[in-house]
Amino acid sequence: MLKKLPDLRSDLAAEEFVATADLSDYDLSSFSPARFVLPSAAGDAVTLPPELLRRVEAEAERSGVSREEFVRRAVEDALPDLAA
């Protein structure tokens, strides 16, 4: 039977766990890909036509993310070789 993952309360604890544990001993079936948000450079700006901005805002709200996050993900999806 696979082990349950421990409750890791910090990045350091998670890093230490991953560095030392045999992850094949743990149930990872509920994991899904995650995207980590990195700080953006000051002054980043893109001008969009009003109708496109309205559609971006509506889709971002439907997706439960900010419009900036939605646009960042769209760009990463369009340029997968540049995504972190």
Biopython code that builds the backbone (N, CA, C, O; Angstrom):
import numpy as np
from Bio.PDB.StructureBuilder import StructureBuilder

atoms = [
    (1, "MET", "N", (0.845, -1.179, 0.000)),
    (1, "MET", "CA", (0.000, 0.000, 0.000)),
    (1, "MET", "C", (0.890, 1.241, 0.000)),
    (1, "MET", "O", (1.912, 1.291, 0.685)),
    (2, "LEU", "N", (0.485, 2.235, -0.777)),
    (2, "LEU", "CA", (1.266, 3.464, -0.870)),
    (2, "LEU", "C", (1.050, 4.347, 0.350)),
    (2, "LEU", "O", (-0.035, 4.375, 0.931)),
    (3, "LYS", "N", (2.087, 5.058, 0.723)),
    (3, "LYS", "CA", (2.032, 5.948, 1.877)),
    (3, "LYS", "C", (1.333, 7.260, 1.524)),
    (3, "LYS", "O", (1.319, 7.682, 0.367)),
    (4, "LYS", "N", (0.760, 7.890, 2.534)),
    (4, "LYS", "CA", (0.171, 9.215, 2.384)),
    (4, "LYS", "C", (1.297, 10.240, 2.516)),
    (4, "LYS", "O", (2.200, 10.078, 3.336)),
    (5, "LEU", "N", (1.236, 11.292, 1.705)),
    (5, "LEU", "CA", (2.258, 12.333, 1.795)),
    (5, "LEU", "C", (2.166, 13.065, 3.129)),
    (5, "LEU", "O", (1.066, 13.286, 3.636)),
    (6, "PRO", "N", (3.302, 13.443, 3.701)),
    (6, "PRO", "CA", (3.271, 14.204, 4.955)),
    (6, "PRO", "C", (2.762, 15.621, 4.715)),
    (6, "PRO", "O", (2.777, 16.114, 3.587)),
    (7, "ASP", "N", (2.324, 16.254, 5.760)),
    (7, "ASP", "CA", (1.864, 17.642, 5.698)),
    (7, "ASP", "C", (3.098, 18.538, 5.777)),
    (7, "ASP", "O", (3.680, 18.711, 6.848)),
    (8, "LEU", "N", (3.485, 19.096, 4.658)),
    (8, "LEU", "CA", (4.691, 19.921, 4.578)),
    (8, "LEU", "C", (4.290, 21.385, 4.691)),
    (8, "LEU", "O", (3.541, 21.891, 3.856)),
    (9, "ARG", "N", (4.780, 22.060, 5.710)),
    (9, "ARG", "CA", (4.329, 23.411, 6.039)),
    (9, "ARG", "C", (5.231, 24.535, 5.533)),
    (9, "ARG", "O", (4.962, 25.709, 5.789)),
    (10, "SER", "N", (6.295, 24.182, 4.821)),
    (10, "SER", "CA", (7.164, 25.233, 4.299)),
    (10, "SER", "C", (7.843, 24.736, 3.031)),
    (10, "SER", "O", (7.896, 23.534, 2.769)),
    (11, "ASP", "N", (8.358, 25.668, 2.255)),
    (11, "ASP", "CA", (9.112, 25.300, 1.058)),
    (11, "ASP", "C", (10.336, 24.471, 1.443)),
    (11, "ASP", "O", (10.670, 23.496, 0.769)),
    (12, "LEU", "N", (11.002, 24.863, 2.531)),
    (12, "LEU", "CA", (12.189, 24.142, 2.968)),
    (12, "LEU", "C", (11.849, 22.700, 3.332)),
    (12, "LEU", "O", (12.578, 21.778, 2.965)),
    (13, "ALA", "N", (10.753, 22.502, 4.048)),
    (13, "ALA", "CA", (10.335, 21.146, 4.415)),
    (13, "ALA", "C", (10.029, 20.324, 3.166)),
    (13, "ALA", "O", (10.386, 19.148, 3.097)),
    (14, "ALA", "N", (9.377, 20.926, 2.191)),
    (14, "ALA", "CA", (9.056, 20.226, 0.948)),
    (14, "ALA", "C", (10.327, 19.878, 0.180)),
    (14, "ALA", "O", (10.457, 18.770, -0.339)),
    (15, "GLU", "N", (11.258, 20.819, 0.109)),
    (15, "GLU", "CA", (12.522, 20.561, -0.588)),
    (15, "GLU", "C", (13.297, 19.424, 0.071)),
    (15, "GLU", "O", (13.841, 18.562, -0.619)),
    (16, "GLU", "N", (13.349, 19.417, 1.391)),
    (16, "GLU", "CA", (14.053, 18.360, 2.115)),
    (16, "GLU", "C", (13.376, 17.005, 1.906)),
    (16, "GLU", "O", (14.044, 15.985, 1.731)),
    (17, "PHE", "N", (12.040, 17.009, 1.927)),
    (17, "PHE", "CA", (11.301, 15.767, 1.722)),
    (17, "PHE", "C", (11.587, 15.196, 0.339)),
    (17, "PHE", "O", (11.901, 14.012, 0.209)),
    (18, "VAL", "N", (11.482, 16.027, -0.690)),
    (18, "VAL", "CA", (11.687, 15.559, -2.063)),
    (18, "VAL", "C", (13.132, 15.101, -2.277)),
    (18, "VAL", "O", (13.381, 14.155, -3.025)),
    (19, "ALA", "N", (14.071, 15.765, -1.628)),
    (19, "ALA", "CA", (15.487, 15.405, -1.788)),
    (19, "ALA", "C", (15.829, 14.070, -1.143)),
    (19, "ALA", "O", (16.775, 13.404, -1.565)),
    (20, "THR", "N", (15.069, 13.672, -0.122)),
    (20, "THR", "CA", (15.443, 12.471, 0.630)),
    (20, "THR", "C", (14.469, 11.305, 0.494)),
    (20, "THR", "O", (14.846, 10.166, 0.771)),
    (21, "ALA", "N", (13.245, 11.551, 0.083)),
    (21, "ALA", "CA", (12.228, 10.492, 0.045)),
    (21, "ALA", "C", (12.249, 9.746, -1.285)),
    (21, "ALA", "O", (12.625, 10.299, -2.318)),
    (22, "ASP", "N", (11.841, 8.489, -1.240)),
    (22, "ASP", "CA", (11.610, 7.717, -2.455)),
    (22, "ASP", "C", (10.145, 7.939, -2.819)),
    (22, "ASP", "O", (9.253, 7.328, -2.230)),
    (23, "LEU", "N", (9.902, 8.812, -3.789)),
    (23, "LEU", "CA", (8.528, 9.199, -4.113)),
    (23, "LEU", "C", (7.699, 8.056, -4.685)),
    (23, "LEU", "O", (6.472, 8.152, -4.725)),
    (24, "SER", "N", (8.335, 6.985, -5.125)),
    (24, "SER", "CA", (7.568, 5.838, -5.618)),
    (24, "SER", "C", (6.841, 5.126, -4.477)),
    (24, "SER", "O", (5.979, 4.284, -4.729)),
    (25, "ASP", "N", (7.175, 5.450, -3.232)),
    (25, "ASP", "CA", (6.499, 4.873, -2.066)),
    (25, "ASP", "C", (5.207, 5.617, -1.720)),
    (25, "ASP", "O", (4.464, 5.181, -0.841)),
    (26, "TYR", "N", (4.934, 6.730, -2.397)),
    (26, "TYR", "CA", (3.812, 7.606, -2.026)),
    (26, "TYR", "C", (2.746, 7.645, -3.113)),
    (26, "TYR", "O", (3.036, 7.500, -4.301)),
    (27, "ASP", "N", (1.516, 7.843, -2.681)),
    (27, "ASP", "CA", (0.384, 7.954, -3.594)),
    (27, "ASP", "C", (0.352, 9.366, -4.171)),
    (27, "ASP", "O", (0.020, 10.317, -3.465)),
    (28, "LEU", "N", (0.692, 9.504, -5.438)),
    (28, "LEU", "CA", (0.709, 10.795, -6.114)),
    (28, "LEU", "C", (-0.430, 10.917, -7.122)),
    (28, "LEU", "O", (-0.415, 11.811, -7.967)),
    (29, "SER", "N", (-1.409, 10.032, -7.041)),
    (29, "SER", "CA", (-2.475, 9.980, -8.037)),
    (29, "SER", "C", (-3.356, 11.216, -8.062)),
    (29, "SER", "O", (-3.988, 11.494, -9.081)),
    (30, "SER", "N", (-3.417, 11.962, -6.976)),
    (30, "SER", "CA", (-4.288, 13.147, -6.949)),
    (30, "SER", "C", (-3.561, 14.410, -7.395)),
    (30, "SER", "O", (-4.159, 15.486, -7.417)),
    (31, "PHE", "N", (-2.291, 14.299, -7.748)),
    (31, "PHE", "CA", (-1.536, 15.482, -8.161)),
    (31, "PHE", "C", (-1.980, 15.943, -9.545)),
    (31, "PHE", "O", (-2.386, 15.136, -10.381)),
    (32, "SER", "N", (-1.898, 17.221, -9.768)),
    (32, "SER", "CA", (-2.141, 17.797, -11.079)),
    (32, "SER", "C", (-1.088, 18.865, -11.318)),
    (32, "SER", "O", (-0.506, 19.383, -10.365)),
    (33, "PRO", "N", (-0.835, 19.204, -12.578)),
    (33, "PRO", "CA", (0.181, 20.214, -12.867)),
    (33, "PRO", "C", (-0.151, 21.540, -12.180)),
    (33, "PRO", "O", (-1.318, 21.906, -12.036)),
    (34, "ALA", "N", (0.882, 22.239, -11.767)),
    (34, "ALA", "CA", (0.708, 23.545, -11.122)),
    (34, "ALA", "C", (1.530, 24.580, -11.862)),
    (34, "ALA", "O", (2.570, 24.274, -12.444)),
    (35, "ARG", "N", (1.048, 25.799, -11.829)),
    (35, "ARG", "CA", (1.785, 26.915, -12.407)),
    (35, "ARG", "C", (2.137, 27.863, -11.285)),
    (35, "ARG", "O", (1.278, 28.247, -10.492)),
    (36, "PHE", "N", (3.380, 28.234, -11.218)),
    (36, "PHE", "CA", (3.826, 29.151, -10.189)),
    (36, "PHE", "C", (3.990, 30.528, -10.800)),
    (36, "PHE", "O", (4.575, 30.680, -11.872)),
    (37, "VAL", "N", (3.477, 31.515, -10.118)),
    (37, "VAL", "CA", (3.518, 32.882, -10.620)),
    (37, "VAL", "C", (4.807, 33.539, -10.163)),
    (37, "VAL", "O", (5.088, 33.634, -8.968)),
    (38, "LEU", "N", (5.578, 33.986, -11.130)),
    (38, "LEU", "CA", (6.810, 34.691, -10.832)),
    (38, "LEU", "C", (6.542, 36.186, -10.879)),
    (38, "LEU", "O", (5.658, 36.624, -11.615)),
    (39, "PRO", "N", (7.275, 36.974, -10.120)),
    (39, "PRO", "CA", (7.076, 38.419, -10.168)),
    (39, "PRO", "C", (7.335, 38.934, -11.578)),
    (39, "PRO", "O", (8.247, 38.463, -12.257)),
    (40, "SER", "N", (6.540, 39.893, -12.014)),
    (40, "SER", "CA", (6.743, 40.453, -13.347)),
    (40, "SER", "C", (7.668, 41.651, -13.256)),
    (40, "SER", "O", (7.854, 42.246, -12.195)),
    (41, "ALA", "N", (8.227, 41.978, -14.375)),
    (41, "ALA", "CA", (9.100, 43.149, -14.429)),
    (41, "ALA", "C", (8.242, 44.411, -14.348)),
    (41, "ALA", "O", (7.133, 44.455, -14.881)),
    (42, "ALA", "N", (8.752, 45.405, -13.696)),
    (42, "ALA", "CA", (8.028, 46.678, -13.593)),
    (42, "ALA", "C", (7.865, 47.265, -14.987)),
    (42, "ALA", "O", (8.781, 47.213, -15.807)),
    (43, "GLY", "N", (6.701, 47.817, -15.239)),
    (43, "GLY", "CA", (6.474, 48.488, -16.508)),
    (43, "GLY", "C", (5.934, 47.605, -17.611)),
    (43, "GLY", "O", (5.754, 48.082, -18.732)),
    (44, "ASP", "N", (5.667, 46.334, -17.344)),
    (44, "ASP", "CA", (5.069, 45.480, -18.369)),
    (44, "ASP", "C", (3.698, 46.031, -18.724)),
    (44, "ASP", "O", (2.887, 46.302, -17.839)),
    (45, "ALA", "N", (3.437, 46.197, -20.010)),
    (45, "ALA", "CA", (2.129, 46.706, -20.430)),
    (45, "ALA", "C", (1.840, 46.247, -21.851)),
    (45, "ALA", "O", (2.730, 46.194, -22.700)),
    (46, "VAL", "N", (0.589, 45.920, -22.086)),
    (46, "VAL", "CA", (0.119, 45.565, -23.420)),
    (46, "VAL", "C", (-1.207, 46.286, -23.623)),
    (46, "VAL", "O", (-2.082, 46.240, -22.758)),
    (47, "THR", "N", (-1.355, 46.948, -24.759)),
    (47, "THR", "CA", (-2.598, 47.638, -25.061)),
    (47, "THR", "C", (-3.459, 46.731, -25.936)),
    (47, "THR", "O", (-3.009, 46.232, -26.967)),
    (48, "LEU", "N", (-4.702, 46.529, -25.509)),
    (48, "LEU", "CA", (-5.637, 45.688, -26.250)),
    (48, "LEU", "C", (-6.831, 46.511, -26.682)),
    (48, "LEU", "O", (-7.230, 47.440, -25.980)),
    (49, "PRO", "N", (-7.410, 46.183, -27.835)),
    (49, "PRO", "CA", (-8.640, 46.847, -28.233)),
    (49, "PRO", "C", (-9.731, 46.585, -27.185)),
    (49, "PRO", "O", (-9.728, 45.528, -26.554)),
    (50, "PRO", "N", (-10.653, 47.520, -26.989)),
    (50, "PRO", "CA", (-11.661, 47.377, -25.923)),
    (50, "PRO", "C", (-12.451, 46.066, -25.964)),
    (50, "PRO", "O", (-12.685, 45.463, -24.916)),
    (51, "GLU", "N", (-12.859, 45.620, -27.135)),
    (51, "GLU", "CA", (-13.641, 44.378, -27.221)),
    (51, "GLU", "C", (-12.797, 43.179, -26.825)),
    (51, "GLU", "O", (-13.292, 42.278, -26.147)),
    (52, "LEU", "N", (-11.543, 43.147, -27.229)),
    (52, "LEU", "CA", (-10.666, 42.047, -26.844)),
    (52, "LEU", "C", (-10.416, 42.074, -25.340)),
    (52, "LEU", "O", (-10.415, 41.022, -24.701)),
    (53, "LEU", "N", (-10.208, 43.236, -24.772)),
    (53, "LEU", "CA", (-10.005, 43.355, -23.331)),
    (53, "LEU", "C", (-11.247, 42.873, -22.576)),
    (53, "LEU", "O", (-11.125, 42.183, -21.564)),
    (54, "ARG", "N", (-12.440, 43.231, -23.059)),
    (54, "ARG", "CA", (-13.674, 42.776, -22.424)),
    (54, "ARG", "C", (-13.763, 41.253, -22.443)),
    (54, "ARG", "O", (-14.159, 40.639, -21.452)),
    (55, "ARG", "N", (-13.396, 40.643, -23.568)),
    (55, "ARG", "CA", (-13.454, 39.184, -23.682)),
    (55, "ARG", "C", (-12.407, 38.519, -22.785)),
    (55, "ARG", "O", (-12.681, 37.488, -22.171)),
    (56, "VAL", "N", (-11.209, 39.108, -22.709)),
    (56, "VAL", "CA", (-10.165, 38.579, -21.823)),
    (56, "VAL", "C", (-10.638, 38.647, -20.378)),
    (56, "VAL", "O", (-10.497, 37.677, -19.634)),
    (57, "GLU", "N", (-11.199, 39.785, -19.973)),
    (57, "GLU", "CA", (-11.674, 39.940, -18.596)),
    (57, "GLU", "C", (-12.782, 38.941, -18.278)),
    (57, "GLU", "O", (-12.799, 38.363, -17.192)),
    (58, "ALA", "N", (-13.703, 38.734, -19.213)),
    (58, "ALA", "CA", (-14.801, 37.785, -18.995)),
    (58, "ALA", "C", (-14.275, 36.358, -18.853)),
    (58, "ALA", "O", (-14.721, 35.609, -17.984)),
    (59, "GLU", "N", (-13.330, 35.989, -19.708)),
    (59, "GLU", "CA", (-12.784, 34.624, -19.650)),
    (59, "GLU", "C", (-11.929, 34.438, -18.396)),
    (59, "GLU", "O", (-11.947, 33.367, -17.789)),
    (60, "ALA", "N", (-11.192, 35.461, -18.010)),
    (60, "ALA", "CA", (-10.395, 35.380, -16.782)),
    (60, "ALA", "C", (-11.311, 35.184, -15.577)),
    (60, "ALA", "O", (-11.028, 34.361, -14.707)),
    (61, "GLU", "N", (-12.402, 35.937, -15.526)),
    (61, "GLU", "CA", (-13.347, 35.798, -14.410)),
    (61, "GLU", "C", (-13.950, 34.398, -14.396)),
    (61, "GLU", "O", (-14.077, 33.786, -13.336)),
    (62, "ARG", "N", (-14.320, 33.890, -15.571)),
    (62, "ARG", "CA", (-14.884, 32.539, -15.660)),
    (62, "ARG", "C", (-13.872, 31.496, -15.180)),
    (62, "ARG", "O", (-14.242, 30.490, -14.574)),
    (63, "SER", "N", (-12.594, 31.751, -15.459)),
    (63, "SER", "CA", (-11.527, 30.823, -15.073)),
    (63, "SER", "C", (-11.078, 31.003, -13.626)),
    (63, "SER", "O", (-10.358, 30.161, -13.089)),
    (64, "GLY", "N", (-11.502, 32.101, -12.991)),
    (64, "GLY", "CA", (-11.149, 32.337, -11.599)),
    (64, "GLY", "C", (-9.744, 32.873, -11.396)),
    (64, "GLY", "O", (-9.143, 32.660, -10.343)),
    (65, "VAL", "N", (-9.216, 33.567, -12.394)),
    (65, "VAL", "CA", (-7.882, 34.161, -12.280)),
    (65, "VAL", "C", (-7.958, 35.628, -12.677)),
    (65, "VAL", "O", (-8.939, 36.069, -13.275)),
    (66, "SER", "N", (-6.915, 36.379, -12.338)),
    (66, "SER", "CA", (-6.866, 37.780, -12.746)),
    (66, "SER", "C", (-6.660, 37.868, -14.250)),
    (66, "SER", "O", (-6.231, 36.904, -14.884)),
    (67, "ARG", "N", (-6.968, 39.022, -14.815)),
    (67, "ARG", "CA", (-6.762, 39.149, -16.264)),
    (67, "ARG", "C", (-5.281, 39.046, -16.606)),
    (67, "ARG", "O", (-4.928, 38.514, -17.659)),
    (68, "GLU", "N", (-4.408, 39.549, -15.730)),
    (68, "GLU", "CA", (-2.977, 39.457, -15.982)),
    (68, "GLU", "C", (-2.523, 37.996, -16.001)),
    (68, "GLU", "O", (-1.741, 37.593, -16.862)),
    (69, "GLU", "N", (-3.021, 37.208, -15.046)),
    (69, "GLU", "CA", (-2.694, 35.783, -14.997)),
    (69, "GLU", "C", (-3.233, 35.069, -16.231)),
    (69, "GLU", "O", (-2.553, 34.217, -16.803)),
    (70, "PHE", "N", (-4.446, 35.411, -16.641)),
    (70, "PHE", "CA", (-5.045, 34.791, -17.821)),
    (70, "PHE", "C", (-4.191, 35.063, -19.062)),
    (70, "PHE", "O", (-3.911, 34.150, -19.839)),
    (71, "VAL", "N", (-3.780, 36.323, -19.244)),
    (71, "VAL", "CA", (-2.966, 36.687, -20.404)),
    (71, "VAL", "C", (-1.615, 35.985, -20.341)),
    (71, "VAL", "O", (-1.133, 35.477, -21.354)),
    (72, "ARG", "N", (-0.992, 35.951, -19.146)),
    (72, "ARG", "CA", (0.302, 35.277, -19.003)),
    (72, "ARG", "C", (0.189, 33.811, -19.402)),
    (72, "ARG", "O", (1.044, 33.293, -20.120)),
    (73, "ARG", "N", (-0.870, 33.137, -18.936)),
    (73, "ARG", "CA", (-1.058, 31.719, -19.283)),
    (73, "ARG", "C", (-1.282, 31.548, -20.783)),
    (73, "ARG", "O", (-0.771, 30.602, -21.382)),
    (74, "ALA", "N", (-2.039, 32.452, -21.388)),
    (74, "ALA", "CA", (-2.294, 32.360, -22.831)),
    (74, "ALA", "C", (-0.990, 32.497, -23.610)),
    (74, "ALA", "O", (-0.762, 31.766, -24.575)),
    (75, "VAL", "N", (-0.145, 33.417, -23.202)),
    (75, "VAL", "CA", (1.142, 33.599, -23.869)),
    (75, "VAL", "C", (2.022, 32.368, -23.650)),
    (75, "VAL", "O", (2.661, 31.896, -24.590)),
    (76, "GLU", "N", (2.065, 31.840, -22.423)),
    (76, "GLU", "CA", (2.856, 30.626, -22.160)),
    (76, "GLU", "C", (2.361, 29.455, -23.008)),
    (76, "GLU", "O", (3.162, 28.684, -23.535)),
    (77, "ASP", "N", (1.032, 29.324, -23.138)),
    (77, "ASP", "CA", (0.474, 28.226, -23.944)),
    (77, "ASP", "C", (0.840, 28.402, -25.417)),
    (77, "ASP", "O", (1.065, 27.417, -26.122)),
    (78, "ALA", "N", (0.899, 29.650, -25.886)),
    (78, "ALA", "CA", (1.242, 29.920, -27.281)),
    (78, "ALA", "C", (2.735, 29.725, -27.549)),
    (78, "ALA", "O", (3.143, 29.445, -28.677)),
    (79, "LEU", "N", (3.545, 29.878, -26.495)),
    (79, "LEU", "CA", (5.001, 29.767, -26.620)),
    (79, "LEU", "C", (5.543, 28.764, -25.598)),
    (79, "LEU", "O", (6.299, 29.147, -24.705)),
    (80, "PRO", "N", (5.164, 27.480, -25.718)),
    (80, "PRO", "CA", (5.499, 26.509, -24.674)),
    (80, "PRO", "C", (6.999, 26.332, -24.442)),
    (80, "PRO", "O", (7.400, 25.964, -23.338)),
    (81, "ASP", "N", (7.826, 26.579, -25.435)),
    (81, "ASP", "CA", (9.265, 26.425, -25.247)),
    (81, "ASP", "C", (9.849, 27.523, -24.372)),
    (81, "ASP", "O", (10.984, 27.399, -23.914)),
    (82, "LEU", "N", (9.093, 28.606, -24.127)),
    (82, "LEU", "CA", (9.562, 29.699, -23.280)),
    (82, "LEU", "C", (9.016, 29.612, -21.868)),
    (82, "LEU", "O", (9.518, 30.291, -20.972)),
    (83, "ALA", "N", (7.991, 28.785, -21.647)),
    (83, "ALA", "CA", (7.381, 28.682, -20.321)),
    (83, "ALA", "C", (8.353, 28.019, -19.352)),
    (83, "ALA", "O", (9.115, 27.125, -19.722)),
    (84, "ALA", "N", (8.309, 28.487, -18.082)),
    (84, "ALA", "CA", (9.211, 27.934, -17.068)),
    (84, "ALA", "C", (8.771, 26.547, -16.651)),
    (84, "ALA", "O", (9.412, 25.924, -15.804)),
]
sb = StructureBuilder()
sb.init_structure("model")
sb.init_model(0)
sb.init_chain("A")
sb.init_seg("    ")
for serial, (resi, resn, name, xyz) in enumerate(atoms, 1):
    if name == "N":
        sb.init_residue(resn, " ", resi, " ")
    sb.init_atom(name, np.array(xyz, "f"), 0.0, 1.0, " ", f" {name:<3s}", serial, name[0])
structure = sb.get_structure()
